[in-house]
Amino acid sequence: MNQMTKATPPKSIIVYADDDPDDLQLLEQAFTHYSNNIEMVTVSSGFQLLSYLKGLAPFDPLPCLIILDINMPGLNGKEVLLQLRQLERFESIPVVLFTTSSSRQDKEFAGLHNVGFLTKPIDGRQMGIIADQFIDHCSEEVKKNLKDK
């Protein structure tokens, strides 16, 4: 007898690029609350992020959100964003610049390119709140799936 089972929807993917291993770990921990619905993929450079995205097969799910540290060596978050927006497949994915910077120029850059801008908290205990703020940048469908759980 063949029984039908209800398929669970695939997890939404959030990709986070940051060269600071402590920041990567803190944000991964902050997202554990969403681990049933969200898979966090972390990379330690802008080059690795672009390589990961370009390596996705045509039918692989795209990330629902990309989080970029601004101050990465080699290829910083702003440069990665500009390259992403040149790639048709990724141009509409929401992006948040996540940085220790609070400079007006960085905020203006984010506004000019229609991306989110969050300043990294000094206190790691604030990371749960930050995770919720990142989720706010995801699509309405992703947010609905999280609330349904």
Summary of the structure (lengths in Angstrom):
residues: 149
radius of gyration: 15.9
end to end distance: 30.3
largest distance: 64.4
contacts: 411
relative contact order: 0.17
helix: 43%
strand: 17%
